[in-house]
Amino acid sequence: MPYTRLSGFYLFYFALLGALLPYWTLYLQSLSFDAATIGWLMGILHVSRVLAPNLWGWLADKTGQRVMIVRMGALASWVCFLAIFWQTDAIGIALVMALFSFFWNAVLPQFEVITLGYLGENSAQYSRIRLWGSVGFILAVVLIGWLLDWTSIEVLPFVVLGLMLLIWLNTLLIEREADRHSHASGQSGTIMPILRKPQVLVFFLVCFLVQFSHGPYYTFYSVLMQELGYQRGAIGLLWALGVAAEVVMFALMPRLLAHFSLRALLLFSVLMCVLRWSLTAWLPEQFWVMLFAQCLHAATFGSFHAVGIALVQHYFSPSTQGRGQALFSSVGFGAGGALGAVVTGQLWGSWGVLSFGVAAAVSVLAMLLALIWIFPGNVQQHRC
């Protein structure tokens, strides 16, 4: 499968994320929703990651039809999203967000398995394909930020729909032959013995806590920056800086993985979460401090994500890879992200920027758990 087809999927998929994370809260704010309602609505994007990836991951491991599942999920996403143009109340928007995100969030974990299956023994090169997702995110946040400065936030749903269409069209370019590289092919090994291992359970708990700590950032960072007087274009540039640092990290990951252990990289990533959220909580008005804090996204998301993918591949057997990656998505980005968004929505009205202090405290807990429990070398890698 050509490298460009794999990279193209990540480019468009994360460009869509670049449209939603920084700007969807501003769109909801333009509809006069309060902070608590915005928190609940943004939480829906994460809640669907709890159920959808595991359902589709089980189906993909059982049938081996990952490419078809990716295509159908991408198609259903934009079809469901069409209803957003007729919604103005919270309930209607919540239903649309729940429907389209149920299918959209099912797509990525299965495409991760397709990509890793294609790479085979060259899995360290995953980051160099995945970095195109970061490029897509950067282009989206910068270009959409400028667009919204020139036009109106009301154009955002049209941009989101266009990106969904591009994701679906790209999936049509992925050859069905890719399914044979993903190692499932009708086999569906048992997953429970793996999940009973304490280290694996703590790994998923750390993922949950780290994504919970990102709740204030993904839900209210743009709102905070706007309240501090930043233009939407400048807000987009701040988001882009963080993801640009992530691109550099993804490009360097093959070398880092060759010189440092997964445990060391995981601990470093979580430690940088503590630093980043502390700086954002106490010095948000300092522009240069915010620039530095955004650069830490290279660790808090970039290296953490790459190490997480590698640990799932280490802990889970080939016939359970689909469900393993689905759990990584659903427990962290799903349950952790959802609870982080909802809790932040409840706190923001009275705590405001100090909600990032809560995120820092949660990251400290994740750091301690990882320090005590995560020793990948002590867990035998499964092969069946």
Beta strands, then each sheet from edge to edge (+ up, - down):
end
